[in-house]
Amino acid sequence: MAKKKNKQMFYVQEEETVEECLARIAAEGFMPVRRMEKPVFEEQTINGETQYVPVSQEISFEAKKK
């Protein structure tokens, strides 16, 4: 018997704070169960060498239905 999944991913948008994202999750009837952070890198050439420089961070929440 297959188990129903009631989980959904929510991402913090560009001009949105973490608190605003959590309020949006609650307004949609979900409860966050896990926070994940992932760095975003940019490729830059410095003195002829290619380097990867962190430029931002992607924050997402896994949430389940209340």
PyMOL commands that set and color helices and strands:
alter all, ss='L'
color gray80, all
select helices_A, chain A and resi 18-27
alter helices_A, ss='H'
color red, helices_A
select strands_A, chain A and resi 7-11+30-46+49-65
alter strands_A, ss='S'
color yellow, strands_A
deselect
rebuild
show_as cartoon
